């Protein structure tokens, strides 16, 4: 209405100007003497309709164009970029329409690329073996699943759709181990099933805000097959190590036994003591090697007993050298002395073999609140990042004749006591191996 009013006023103004001009040009003021207003009104009545029709015919296409522009802008705002405009004239409005259409083409291209990327991403996510669940924190309602890929559907609902279902309802029909893992919070491993049906999963979770609502992404990775492959590789490595050690020991033993028998046959017995001593040495080495594997494979449950630190440290120092750093705890501890002694013997021997000077090998025992901390320190060459990562893995060793069981056995003993073992390089060179145990006090 406002636009039409403007057009009408503009037409009236033009008509008035034309009327005055025609009135003067034709000399109608002389035909109607004394009535100039009547003559002007007659001229105006004839000219104004023609002026209005003429002006409206010129302005109407522009108004239609403006309405079309308004409609396309509204469509762009709603995400629809399929519209384009046409203007037949070659003027400034044509340049505006051309720029408008180019903008629409760019937006269409960007939308098409975005849709293709979303389809590609969705295809990858749907076909990944990792189960993915996106859970939204809905107000006054349990956590609701807003996205789930095929692996998650197969794991939790035998392939059925999960979107829109409450997570607690889904967990009620899933493995209890999954519910316990989610209740613990954080990332970690959990085992579902028992016996031959036992399956190992890794749970990873991350929280973020999406559209003003809190969301949590849950990733469940099936590790059973991977762990079994690693187990097979470990057993192959164990067999190779044992075979190598047995061959290295049995071949010389067979040769020495043959040489001894030949010397006895010839009556040359003066070299027999040396041959027998060598055989005994190789046999003891082989026995020690086999016992190391047996001890690692059959570590018994710790027998917790009272441990008085002065006597324990005295027995340990009689077997391997070290310097005691700091004061010993006054309170006795509750632990398996034989197992802890074996673990510390391995760690102290490693410290001496690290290239450290014997006087720089230190042992420190401290009690802090509810934990017991035992540190074995040296000034050797330390470990690089790769070795630090794998040092506690069974059968991993950087020594040419090492079995890779010393640190692994110490770790087994610490974990059997409910503790853990840590490795770190010391400032200034050397390695620090720390055993952290619960500080249990005998009654």
C-alpha positions, -999 to +999 in steps of 0.1 A: +000+000+000+028+024+008+045+017-026+012+022-045+006+054-026+040+067-036+034+057-072+000+075-071+014+107-056+043+106-081+018+101-110-004+130-097+026+153-095+036+144-130+000+148-142-003+182-126+029+194-143+017+181-176-017+197-172-003+231-165+020+227-195-008+217-218-031+244-204-005+271-212+005+256-245-030+253-259-040+287-246-071+274-229-069+302-205-082+324-234-110+300-243-125+301-208-120+337-197-125+342-161-125+304-154-089+293-154-094+268-127-122+250-146-099+248-177-071+234-156-094+208-140-106+197-175-070+192-186-061+175-154-090+150-157-078+140-192-041+137-185-037+123-150-052+088-157-029+084-186+001+095-165-008+071-137-011+042-161+021+051-178+041+054-146+026+023-130+035+002-161+071+013-157+073+009-119+054-024-116+083-047-129+106-031-104+082-037-076+078-074-087+116-077-087+118-063-052+093-089-040+112-117-057+144-105-041+127-105-007+115-141-013+149-154-024+166-138+006+140-155+029+147-188+011+185-184+016+179-178+053+159-210+055+187-229+037+171-232+003+195-220-024+177-233-055+162-200-066+175-175-092+161-144-108+160-129-143+159-093-153+156-086-190+170-051-190+206-041-192+209-016-164+221-013-128+193-037-117+207-063-141+241-060-123+224-065-090+205-096-102+236-110-117+255-106-083+225-121-065+225-152-088+262-157-084+258-156-046+231-183-049+254-204-071+282-202-046+259-211-017+245-241-037+280-254-044+290-250-007+258-268+004+264-296-021+300-301-009+288-301+027+261-327+020+286-349+002+311-346+031+284-354+056+274-385+036+310-396+034+315-391+071+283-409+080+293-438+058+326-441+075+311-438+110+284-463+102+309-489+089+336-485+116+340-515+139+340-491+169+306-487+185+297-450+188+269-436+209+260-399+212+240-392+243+222-359+251+215-347+286+178-340+283+161-319+311+138-339+334+146-371+316+172-398+315+201-395+290+188-401+255+206-416+226+206-391+197+230-410+174+242-446+171+262-464+144+257-499+132+282-514+156+265-498+185+231-511+174+245-546+170+261-545+204+232-531+224+200-539+204+208-567+179+207-542+151+176-523+160+175-485+160+187-468+192+179-431+186+153-418+210+158-445+236+170-437+272+205-450+278+196-466+312+169-487+295+194-500+270+220-508+296+194-528+316+194-553+287+232-551+280+261-567+298+264-557+335+301-550+329+292-522+305+270-506+330+297-508+357+323-494+333+300-464+326+293-459+363+330-458+371+335-428+348+365-421+327+382-444+301+392-480+307+390-517+298+362-540+309+354-577+302+320-590+292+310-627+294+328-656+309+350-685+298+353-690+261+327-662+255+348-636+273+351-604+254+374-574+261+363-539+253+379-504+257+356-476+267+364-440+258+342-410+265+342-373+259+318-345+268+310-314+249+282-288+243+261-290+211+232-265+204+233-254+240+229-289+254+254-312+271+263-342+250+286-372+257+303-394+230+308-430+240+333-452+220+334-489+226+362-507+209+363-545+207+398-557+217+394-594+220+407-603+186+436-579+189+446-592+224+445-627+211+468-618+183+491-601+207+489-632+230+500-654+200+528-631+192+539-631+228+539-669+230+559-671+197+585-647+212+586-668+244+592-700+224+619-683+204+637-670+235+635-704+253+646-723+222+675-699+217+686-702+253+682-740+254+702-744+222+729-721+235+732-743+266+725-778+254+749-777+224+780-768+246+769-794+272+766-821+246+800-812+232+816-811+267+801-845+276+814-860+244+849-845+250+848-859+286+838-893+274+866-893+248+892-882+275+881-910+298+884-935+269+919-923+263+928-923+300+935-885+299+916-875+331+936-844+340+911-821+321+880-838+335+876-814+365+876-783+342+851-799+318+828-809+347+830-774+362+820-759+329+791-783+326+780-774+361+782-737+353+761-740+321+736-762+340+732-737+368+727-709+342+700-729+324+683-738+357+683-701+367+668-692+333+640-718+336+632-708+371+629-672+361+602-681+336+585-704+361+585-678+388+569-653+365+543-677+352+533-691+386+535-661+409+516-671+440+492-649+459+512-627+483+513-640+519+511-609+539+532-609+570+548-584+594+580-569+578+604-550+601+624-527+578+659-529+594+660-567+592+646-567+556+671-542+544+700-561+561+690-593+543+687-574+510+721-557+513+738-591+519+729-601+484+734-569+464+752-537+470+733-503+474+734-472+495+704-465+517+691-430+513+671-414+541+655-429+572+635-461+572+598-460+583+594-467+620+562-486+615+564-522+602+546-531+570+523-559+560+535-575+528+551-607+513+587-603+522+600-630+498+582-615+468+592-579+476+628-591+481+628-607+447+614-576+430+640-553+447+669-577+438+659-575+401+656-538+402+690-533+420+707-557+397+693-537+367+707-505+384+742-520+386+739-532+349+728-497+337+764-484+337+760-466+370+788-464+395+781-489+423+781-461+449+754-443+430+729-471+433+705-460+460+674-474+478+649-452+495+619-464+515+593-438+526+558-438+540+534-410+530+499-411+544+483-443+532+510-454+507+544-470+509+570-457+483+601-476+475+626-460+451+656-477+434+678-450+419+709-451+397+731-428+376+732-450+345+723-442+309+685-440+316+659-450+290+646-434+259+608-429+253+604-462+234+621-482+260+602-465+289+570-474+271+578-511+267+601-518+296+574-533+318+561-556+290+570-592+296+599-606+275+609-571+263+646-565+268+673-543+254+701-565+267+716-590+244+713-618+269+683-604+288+650-624+292+628-593+297+614-607+330+630-586+357+609-555+354+578-575+344+581-597+375+585-566+397+554-552+382+535-584+388+546-584+424+536-548+429+502-552+413+496-585+433+500-563+464+475-538+451+501-513+440+519-502+409+554-495+395+566-463+378+597-456+356+611-422+350+645-407+339+662-387+366+674-351+362+711-352+357+710-388+342+700-421+355+667-440+361+643-439+390+621-471+395+593-465+421+572-492+437+540-478+453+522-501+477+493-497+501+506-489+535+491-518+555+500-519+592+499-552+611+476-553+641 
